Amino acid sequence: MEKRTARLTLLIDPNKKATFEKLCNADDVTPSQMVRKLIRDYIEEKLGPEWRDEVFSEESDGDQ
């Protein structure tokens, strides 16, 4: 299960940020939702469609 407790801070050009926010608004998603989607898509591209099993099994291994 995903935990939404980690924070990612990044620096971005103000014009790109404004454009990104406008595009997200046009798609009726928040910028945070879109960034999470972009990250998920990137992970899947690199690790394949079964990435959740790999990522979340590592997470549970760290809890033991």
Distance bins in CASP14 RR format, pairs under 12 A and 6 or more apart:
PFRMAT RR
TARGET T0000
AUTHOR 0000-0000-0000
RMODE 2
METHOD distances of the structure
MODEL  1
1 52 0 0 0 0 1 0 0 0 0 0 0
1 55 0 0 0 0 0 1 0 0 0 0 0
1 56 1 0 0 1 0 0 0 0 0 0 0
1 59 0 0 0 0 1 0 0 0 0 0 0
1 60 0 0 0 0 1 0 0 0 0 0 0
1 63 0 0 0 0 0 1 0 0 0 0 0
2 36 0 0 0 0 1 0 0 0 0 0 0
2 39 0 0 0 0 0 1 0 0 0 0 0
2 40 0 0 0 0 1 0 0 0 0 0 0
2 43 0 0 0 0 0 1 0 0 0 0 0
2 52 0 0 0 0 1 0 0 0 0 0 0
2 55 0 0 0 0 1 0 0 0 0 0 0
2 56 1 0 0 1 0 0 0 0 0 0 0
2 59 0 0 0 0 1 0 0 0 0 0 0
3 55 0 0 0 0 0 1 0 0 0 0 0
3 56 0 0 0 0 1 0 0 0 0 0 0
3 59 0 0 0 0 1 0 0 0 0 0 0
3 60 0 0 0 0 0 1 0 0 0 0 0
3 63 0 0 0 0 0 1 0 0 0 0 0
4 32 0 0 0 0 1 0 0 0 0 0 0
4 33 0 0 0 0 0 1 0 0 0 0 0
4 36 0 0 0 0 1 0 0 0 0 0 0
5 59 0 0 0 0 0 1 0 0 0 0 0
6 36 0 0 0 0 0 1 0 0 0 0 0
6 39 0 0 0 0 0 1 0 0 0 0 0
6 59 0 0 0 0 0 1 0 0 0 0 0
7 32 0 0 0 0 0 1 0 0 0 0 0
7 35 0 0 0 0 0 1 0 0 0 0 0
8 31 0 0 0 0 0 1 0 0 0 0 0
8 32 0 0 0 0 1 0 0 0 0 0 0
8 35 1 0 0 1 0 0 0 0 0 0 0
8 36 0 0 0 0 1 0 0 0 0 0 0
8 38 0 0 0 0 0 1 0 0 0 0 0
8 39 0 0 0 0 1 0 0 0 0 0 0
9 35 0 0 0 0 0 1 0 0 0 0 0
10 16 0 0 0 0 0 1 0 0 0 0 0
10 17 0 0 0 0 1 0 0 0 0 0 0
10 20 0 0 0 0 0 1 0 0 0 0 0
10 31 0 0 0 0 0 1 0 0 0 0 0
10 32 0 0 0 0 0 1 0 0 0 0 0
10 35 0 0 0 0 1 0 0 0 0 0 0
10 38 0 0 0 0 0 1 0 0 0 0 0
10 39 0 0 0 0 0 1 0 0 0 0 0
11 17 0 0 0 0 1 0 0 0 0 0 0
12 18 0 0 0 0 1 0 0 0 0 0 0
12 19 0 0 0 0 0 1 0 0 0 0 0
12 20 1 0 0 1 0 0 0 0 0 0 0
12 21 0 0 0 0 0 1 0 0 0 0 0
12 31 0 0 0 0 0 1 0 0 0 0 0
12 35 0 0 0 0 0 1 0 0 0 0 0
13 19 0 0 0 0 1 0 0 0 0 0 0
13 20 0 0 0 0 1 0 0 0 0 0 0
14 20 0 0 0 0 0 1 0 0 0 0 0
14 21 0 0 0 0 0 1 0 0 0 0 0
15 21 0 0 0 0 0 1 0 0 0 0 0
15 22 0 0 0 0 0 1 0 0 0 0 0
16 22 0 0 0 0 0 1 0 0 0 0 0
16 23 0 0 0 0 0 1 0 0 0 0 0
16 31 0 0 0 0 0 1 0 0 0 0 0
17 23 0 0 0 0 0 1 0 0 0 0 0
17 24 0 0 0 0 0 1 0 0 0 0 0
17 31 0 0 0 0 1 0 0 0 0 0 0
17 35 0 0 0 0 0 1 0 0 0 0 0
18 24 0 0 0 0 0 1 0 0 0 0 0
18 25 0 0 0 0 0 1 0 0 0 0 0
18 31 0 0 0 0 0 1 0 0 0 0 0
19 25 0 0 0 0 0 1 0 0 0 0 0
19 26 0 0 0 0 0 1 0 0 0 0 0
19 31 0 0 0 0 0 1 0 0 0 0 0
20 26 0 0 0 0 0 1 0 0 0 0 0
20 27 0 0 0 0 0 1 0 0 0 0 0
20 29 0 0 0 0 0 1 0 0 0 0 0
20 30 0 0 0 0 0 1 0 0 0 0 0
20 31 1 0 0 1 0 0 0 0 0 0 0
20 32 0 0 0 0 0 1 0 0 0 0 0
20 33 0 0 0 0 0 1 0 0 0 0 0
20 34 1 0 0 1 0 0 0 0 0 0 0
20 35 0 0 0 0 1 0 0 0 0 0 0
20 38 0 0 0 0 0 1 0 0 0 0 0
21 27 0 0 0 0 0 1 0 0 0 0 0
21 29 0 0 0 0 0 1 0 0 0 0 0
21 30 0 0 0 0 1 0 0 0 0 0 0
21 31 1 0 1 0 0 0 0 0 0 0 0
21 32 0 0 0 0 0 1 0 0 0 0 0
21 33 0 0 0 0 0 1 0 0 0 0 0
21 34 0 0 0 0 1 0 0 0 0 0 0
21 35 0 0 0 0 0 1 0 0 0 0 0
22 29 0 0 0 0 0 1 0 0 0 0 0
22 31 0 0 0 0 0 1 0 0 0 0 0
22 34 0 0 0 0 0 1 0 0 0 0 0
23 29 0 0 0 0 1 0 0 0 0 0 0
23 30 0 0 0 0 0 1 0 0 0 0 0
23 31 0 0 0 0 1 0 0 0 0 0 0
23 34 0 0 0 0 1 0 0 0 0 0 0
24 30 1 0 0 1 0 0 0 0 0 0 0
24 31 1 0 1 0 0 0 0 0 0 0 0
24 32 0 0 0 0 1 0 0 0 0 0 0
24 33 1 0 0 1 0 0 0 0 0 0 0
24 34 1 0 1 0 0 0 0 0 0 0 0
24 35 0 0 0 0 1 0 0 0 0 0 0
24 36 0 0 0 0 0 1 0 0 0 0 0
24 37 0 0 0 0 0 1 0 0 0 0 0
24 38 0 0 0 0 0 1 0 0 0 0 0
25 31 0 0 0 0 1 0 0 0 0 0 0
25 33 0 0 0 0 0 1 0 0 0 0 0
25 34 0 0 0 0 0 1 0 0 0 0 0
26 34 0 0 0 0 0 1 0 0 0 0 0
27 33 0 0 0 0 1 0 0 0 0 0 0
27 34 1 0 0 1 0 0 0 0 0 0 0
27 37 0 0 0 0 0 1 0 0 0 0 0
28 34 0 0 0 0 0 1 0 0 0 0 0
29 35 0 0 0 0 1 0 0 0 0 0 0
29 36 0 0 0 0 1 0 0 0 0 0 0
29 37 1 0 0 1 0 0 0 0 0 0 0
29 38 0 0 0 0 0 1 0 0 0 0 0
30 36 0 0 0 0 1 0 0 0 0 0 0
30 37 0 0 0 0 0 1 0 0 0 0 0
31 37 0 0 0 0 0 1 0 0 0 0 0
31 38 0 0 0 0 0 1 0 0 0 0 0
32 38 0 0 0 0 0 1 0 0 0 0 0
32 39 0 0 0 0 0 1 0 0 0 0 0
33 39 0 0 0 0 0 1 0 0 0 0 0
33 40 0 0 0 0 0 1 0 0 0 0 0
34 40 0 0 0 0 0 1 0 0 0 0 0
34 41 0 0 0 0 0 1 0 0 0 0 0
35 41 0 0 0 0 0 1 0 0 0 0 0
35 42 0 0 0 0 0 1 0 0 0 0 0
36 42 0 0 0 0 0 1 0 0 0 0 0
36 43 0 0 0 0 0 1 0 0 0 0 0
37 43 0 0 0 0 0 1 0 0 0 0 0
37 44 0 0 0 0 0 1 0 0 0 0 0
38 44 0 0 0 0 0 1 0 0 0 0 0
38 45 0 0 0 0 0 1 0 0 0 0 0
39 45 0 0 0 0 0 1 0 0 0 0 0
39 46 0 0 0 0 0 1 0 0 0 0 0
39 51 0 0 0 0 0 1 0 0 0 0 0
39 55 0 0 0 0 0 1 0 0 0 0 0
40 46 0 0 0 0 0 1 0 0 0 0 0
40 47 0 0 0 0 0 1 0 0 0 0 0
40 48 0 0 0 0 0 1 0 0 0 0 0
40 49 0 0 0 0 0 1 0 0 0 0 0
40 51 0 0 0 0 1 0 0 0 0 0 0
40 52 0 0 0 0 1 0 0 0 0 0 0
40 55 0 0 0 0 0 1 0 0 0 0 0
41 47 0 0 0 0 0 1 0 0 0 0 0
41 48 0 0 0 0 0 1 0 0 0 0 0
41 49 0 0 0 0 0 1 0 0 0 0 0
41 51 0 0 0 0 0 1 0 0 0 0 0
42 48 0 0 0 0 0 1 0 0 0 0 0
42 51 0 0 0 0 0 1 0 0 0 0 0
43 49 0 0 0 0 0 1 0 0 0 0 0
43 50 0 0 0 0 0 1 0 0 0 0 0
43 51 1 0 1 0 0 0 0 0 0 0 0
43 52 0 0 0 0 1 0 0 0 0 0 0
43 54 0 0 0 0 1 0 0 0 0 0 0
43 55 1 0 0 1 0 0 0 0 0 0 0
43 56 0 0 0 0 0 1 0 0 0 0 0
44 50 0 0 0 0 1 0 0 0 0 0 0
44 51 1 0 1 0 0 0 0 0 0 0 0
44 52 0 0 0 0 1 0 0 0 0 0 0
44 53 0 0 0 0 0 1 0 0 0 0 0
44 54 0 0 0 0 0 1 0 0 0 0 0
44 55 0 0 0 0 0 1 0 0 0 0 0
45 51 0 0 0 0 1 0 0 0 0 0 0
46 54 0 0 0 0 0 1 0 0 0 0 0
46 55 0 0 0 0 0 1 0 0 0 0 0
47 53 0 0 0 0 1 0 0 0 0 0 0
47 54 1 0 0 1 0 0 0 0 0 0 0
47 55 1 0 0 1 0 0 0 0 0 0 0
47 56 0 0 0 0 0 1 0 0 0 0 0
47 58 0 0 0 0 0 1 0 0 0 0 0
48 54 0 0 0 0 1 0 0 0 0 0 0
48 55 0 0 0 0 0 1 0 0 0 0 0
50 56 0 0 0 0 0 1 0 0 0 0 0
50 57 0 0 0 0 0 1 0 0 0 0 0
51 57 0 0 0 0 0 1 0 0 0 0 0
51 58 0 0 0 0 0 1 0 0 0 0 0
52 58 0 0 0 0 0 1 0 0 0 0 0
52 59 0 0 0 0 0 1 0 0 0 0 0
52 60 0 0 0 0 0 1 0 0 0 0 0
53 59 0 0 0 0 0 1 0 0 0 0 0
53 60 0 0 0 0 0 1 0 0 0 0 0
54 60 0 0 0 0 0 1 0 0 0 0 0
54 61 0 0 0 0 0 1 0 0 0 0 0
55 61 0 0 0 0 0 1 0 0 0 0 0
56 62 0 0 0 0 0 1 0 0 0 0 0
56 63 0 0 0 0 0 1 0 0 0 0 0
57 63 0 0 0 0 0 1 0 0 0 0 0
57 64 0 0 0 0 0 1 0 0 0 0 0
58 64 0 0 0 0 0 1 0 0 0 0 0
END
